[in-house]
Amino acid sequence: MYICYMKHRILLFSCLLSLSAAFTLQAQSVAELAQEGDIIFQQLPCGELCENIARVTPSRPGFTFQHAGLILKEGEALYVVESIGAGVQKTPLDSFLWRGRRRYLANDGVALARFKPKGMQKKSALAARMALEYLGAPYDDAFLPDGNALYCTELIQMVYRRSGLGKQIPSAPMTFKDPATGETFPGWKTYYDSMQMVVPEGLPGTNPGRFSLNKNLRFLFPERAVKAR
């Protein structure tokens, strides 16, 4: 029994070392490639609601992005300005990457993209700086347009409008309906019922998946995102 226990401990330790090494390699790769203003997309397993979003929203082939932020550089340190959880925050890049790795062990969890035109790159870098003005703004749990609260791509759209990139992340009518039945997904109905709200079907909105299909974006990481068409 002791031998089996030790073998189990050794196997677990080896897996943790492999995971740590993979994460370190990922972090180094992203850090070496990233520039201020780059867009970093993330896959997060957030249950039924995210699965429903994936069913009605296109994304870059091979991915189902649920989150996105903008790369910010301060000195030699890299951060992601994002709206997640409690609201808009400046997250160290390593912490952002580890969030995806820790909760999505079998996958890269992130993809890094940059606008191809130089002029757009500069405007996106300016937008990343502008996003700092929204630090502390609450997260938009209702996904409603034009409020004080902001969800991830709503923040990006806000600062892109100010920097001259508004057309690069346009709004589109949101849908919360199952395409197979035409009925609202039960999970969304429960979600909005809990806030005593009507499901905002058809209101304008944005999402990371649709943004990742922007033809002006060039993906830099991971390799499968670079090769995706």
Beta strands, then each sheet from edge to edge (+ up, - down):
strand 1: 39-42
strand 2: 67-74
strand 3: 77-84
strand 4: 87-92
strand 5: 110-115
strand 6: 172-173
strand 7: 204-205
strand 8: 217-221
sheet 1: 4+ 3- 2+ 1- 5+ 8-
sheet 2: 6+ 7-
end
